[in-house]
Amino acid sequence: MKIADILDTKGRTVHTILPWASVADGVRRLEQLDVGALVVCDADHRVAGIVSERDLIRELAQRGPALLDLRIDEVMTRKVATASLDEPLANAMARMTRGRYRHLPVLAGGTLVGMVSIGDLVKARLRDMELQTGVLRDMFIAAH
């Protein structure tokens, strides 16, 4: 199974925010959209970073309420791990686990085309394992 298969199932909507938006705006968007991360894109729609709930909690612990007045580009993660459409699910899961990422923007030819979360990958892997288990069970029953 590949990342493209997951996006074909869940959709390719990616929630973004501009780097000069305030952190308060970012927090509101995360809450309104009920998502855990926003991809930070510049005016030309290129990925500039990512801001997650985890980033904001860490910054809140250091900066306190003044955090809300800062710009997103002051708190975002700049080095963004990404995935490609043809990347195998297992590779993406291993990379996310190793890097402790919860979200991976998906790029095709440098263009943002989707986003997957660790939850999306686990759900797809479980579905795949259930299918494999069913096939093996059917083969066993047919053989006996």
C-alpha positions in Angstrom: 0.0 0.0 0.0 1.2 3.5 -0.9 0.6 7.0 0.4 -1.5 7.7 -2.7 -3.9 4.9 -1.7 -4.5 6.5 1.7 -5.2 9.9 0.1 -7.6 8.3 -2.4 -9.6 7.0 0.6 -9.4 10.0 3.0 -9.2 12.8 0.5 -6.5 15.3 -0.4 -7.6 18.4 1.6 -4.7 20.1 3.3 -5.3 22.9 5.8 -2.7 25.6 5.5 -1.8 28.9 7.1 0.3 31.9 6.0 3.6 32.5 7.8 2.6 36.0 8.8 -0.6 34.9 10.5 -0.7 35.3 14.2 -0.4 32.2 16.5 -3.9 33.1 17.8 -5.2 32.7 14.3 -3.5 29.4 14.0 -4.9 28.1 17.3 -8.4 29.2 16.2 -8.0 27.4 12.8 -6.7 24.2 14.5 -9.8 24.2 16.8 -12.3 25.1 14.1 -11.0 22.5 11.7 -10.5 19.9 14.4 -7.0 19.1 13.1 -3.6 18.6 14.8 -1.4 20.5 12.4 -1.4 23.2 9.7 1.0 23.3 6.8 2.6 26.8 6.6 2.7 27.9 3.0 4.2 31.1 1.5 2.3 33.4 -1.0 3.4 31.1 -3.8 1.9 28.0 -2.1 5.3 26.5 -1.3 5.7 24.6 2.0 7.6 26.9 4.4 7.0 24.9 7.6 4.4 23.1 9.7 2.8 24.1 13.0 1.3 21.5 15.2 -0.5 21.4 18.6 2.7 20.0 20.0 4.8 22.9 18.7 2.3 25.3 20.3 2.3 23.6 23.7 6.1 23.7 23.8 6.2 27.4 22.9 3.4 28.1 25.4 5.5 26.5 28.2 8.4 28.8 27.3 6.7 32.1 26.3 3.4 32.0 28.2 0.3 33.9 26.9 2.5 36.3 24.8 2.8 33.4 22.4 -0.6 34.3 20.9 0.7 37.6 19.6 3.6 36.1 17.7 3.6 35.2 14.0 3.3 31.6 12.9 6.8 31.7 11.3 8.3 32.4 14.7 7.1 29.1 16.1 6.7 26.7 13.2 8.9 23.8 12.5 11.0 24.8 9.5 12.5 21.4 8.6 9.4 19.6 7.4 9.6 15.9 6.7 7.4 15.1 3.6 6.2 12.0 1.8 5.6 11.3 -1.9 2.5 9.7 -3.4 4.4 6.5 -4.3 6.1 6.1 -0.9 5.2 2.7 0.7 3.1 2.9 3.9 5.6 1.0 5.9 8.4 3.4 5.0 6.3 6.4 6.0 5.3 4.8 9.3 8.9 4.0 10.2 10.0 7.5 9.4 7.2 9.0 11.4 7.9 6.8 14.3 11.7 7.4 14.2 11.3 11.2 13.8 8.3 11.3 16.2 6.2 13.1 13.6 2.4 12.9 13.7 1.8 14.6 10.3 3.5 14.3 6.9 2.6 16.7 4.1 2.6 14.9 0.8 4.3 16.4 -2.2 4.1 15.6 -5.9 6.6 17.4 -8.1 7.2 19.9 -5.3 3.5 20.7 -5.0 1.5 20.1 -1.8 -1.1 17.4 -2.7 -2.2 16.0 0.7 -1.4 15.3 4.3 -1.4 12.1 6.2 -1.3 11.6 10.0 0.0 8.7 11.9 -3.6 7.8 12.7 -4.3 7.6 8.9 -1.4 5.2 8.4 -2.2 3.0 11.4 -5.9 2.8 10.3 -4.8 1.8 6.7 -2.3 -0.8 8.0 -4.9 -2.3 10.3 -7.4 -2.5 7.4 -4.7 -4.2 5.3 -3.9 -6.7 8.1 -7.6 -7.6 8.6 -7.8 -8.3 4.9 -4.7 -10.5 4.9 -6.0 -12.4 8.0 -9.4 -13.0 6.3 -7.6 -14.4 3.2 -5.4 -16.7 5.2 -8.4 -17.9 7.2 -10.4 -18.6 4.0 -7.4 -20.5 2.6 -7.0 -22.6 5.8 -10.7 -23.4 5.8 -10.7 -24.4 2.1 -7.7 -26.6 2.7 -9.3 -28.6 5.5 
